[in-house]
Amino acid sequence: MSNYREAALDSLYHQAVTDKVKAEASLKILLDHPAGIGDHSTEDLHNNLNQALSSLSDAEDRLETLKRFRNKSDEGFSLRDNDKKD
């Protein structure tokens, strides 16, 4: 990484991906394996589903926002300065 901006954006990107995967796993567990929830009430289940859905939406929104700062390359996630004028 050549500068702080790239390192910070790279970190934000990887955190959003991690949060997305965690939310997807939570939704899958809650929807496909309700017995794994234990002694929770139906209200708890719905609250947990809403929380996982909100987490997923938030992570996807952050990834969409970060697309403005990235430039695809063969090396994976690389970043560019959108403020530069050519």
N, C-alpha and C positions, 0 to 999 in steps of 0.2 A: 504494500500500500504506500502510495507516494505522499499522502497528506492526511491531516486530521479529518477533513470532510469525507473523504472516501472511507476511512476507517469507521467513522460514526455512522454513515449511511449503510455500510456493510453490516454493522452490528444491528442496526434497526431492521434491516431486511431479514437477517437470520432469526432475530427475536420474533418477528411477525410470522415467519414460517413455522417456528417452534410452537407458537401460540395457536396457530391454525391446526397443526397436527394434534395438539393436546385437545382442542375443542372437538375435532372430528372423532377422536377416540372416545371422549366423554359421551358424545351423542350416540355413537355406536353402542357403547356399553349400556347406556340408559334405555335405548330403544330396542336393542336386540337381546339383552340379558337382564331383564328387570329383576330377576331373582337375586342378582348380585348386589342389589341396592340394600337389602337387609330389612331392618325394622322401621323403615321410613314410611311416612304417610303419603297418600296420593298428592297432597299439597307439596310435600318435600320433593317428590318426583317432578312435578310440574315446575317448581322453582329451579330445580337443578337443570331441567331441560331448557328453560328460558335462559338461565345463566350460560349454559354451554352454547346455545344459539347466539346469544349476544357476543360471547367471546369469539366465536367463529366469524360473525359479521365484522367485528372490530378488526380482527386479524386480516381478513380479506380487504377491508377498506384501507388498512395501512399498506398492504402490498400494492394495491392499485395506486395509491398516492406515491409510493416509492418508484413506480414505473416512470414517473416524470424525471427522476434523477438517474435513471440507469440507461445504459447503452449496451445492448446485447453484443457479445463477442464470443469467440471460440473459447475463451478462458472462463466463461461463466458470468457471474454477476460482476460487471464492472460499471463504474459510475462516471458520469460526465458533469461538467458544470453547465447547467442550463442558462445561467446568466450571461455567458459569453456571447458576444455578437461576432459573427463571421464577416 
